Amino acid sequence: QAARDFMLGHMTILTAVLFEEIPGVQLSDGAQMAIKQAKQELFQPDWKKVFEPEAMLQSVRSITNPPQ
């Protein structure tokens, strides 16, 4: 439940930033990387798989340990 709430909170902030509801705020490098990686997964019929624990763990690992 905590991971789900975390993700939904981030999605709320992301939406506010994308629709310029928070003037002058930009997404972090990590957020931009997550968006780039997730685009192909989110716009699919089975998009809810992004909430699966292994999918979240993999996403966090790729953001916190980017390729050099």
C-alpha positions in Angstrom: 0.0 0.0 0.0 2.8 2.4 0.8 4.5 1.9 -2.6 1.2 2.4 -4.3 0.5 5.6 -2.4 4.1 6.8 -3.2 3.6 6.2 -6.9 0.2 7.9 -7.0 1.5 10.9 -5.2 4.3 11.2 -7.7 1.8 10.9 -10.5 -0.2 13.8 -9.0 2.9 16.0 -8.8 3.9 15.0 -12.3 0.5 16.0 -13.7 0.6 19.3 -11.9 4.1 20.1 -13.3 3.2 19.0 -16.9 0.1 21.2 -16.9 2.2 24.1 -15.5 0.1 24.3 -12.3 3.3 25.0 -10.3 5.1 27.8 -12.1 8.9 27.5 -12.5 9.0 23.9 -11.3 10.9 21.3 -13.4 11.1 17.6 -13.1 14.2 16.1 -11.6 16.7 14.2 -13.7 15.5 11.0 -12.0 11.8 11.8 -12.8 12.7 12.6 -16.4 14.6 9.2 -16.6 11.6 7.4 -15.1 9.2 9.0 -17.6 11.4 8.0 -20.5 11.7 4.4 -19.3 8.0 4.1 -18.5 6.3 5.6 -21.5 6.2 2.4 -23.4 4.8 0.5 -20.4 2.2 3.1 -19.3 0.4 3.4 -22.7 -0.5 -0.3 -22.9 -3.6 -2.3 -22.0 -1.8 -4.0 -19.1 -0.3 -0.7 -17.8 -1.2 -1.6 -14.2 1.7 -4.0 -14.1 3.9 -1.0 -13.2 2.5 -1.3 -9.7 3.8 -4.8 -9.3 6.5 -5.0 -6.6 9.2 -6.3 -9.0 8.4 -3.7 -11.6 8.7 -0.9 -9.0 12.0 -2.3 -7.7 13.4 -2.5 -11.1 12.4 1.1 -11.9 14.0 2.4 -8.6 17.2 0.4 -9.3 17.5 1.8 -12.8 16.9 5.4 -11.7 19.3 5.2 -8.7 22.0 3.3 -10.5 22.0 4.8 -14.1 24.5 3.5 -16.6 27.7 5.5 -16.7 
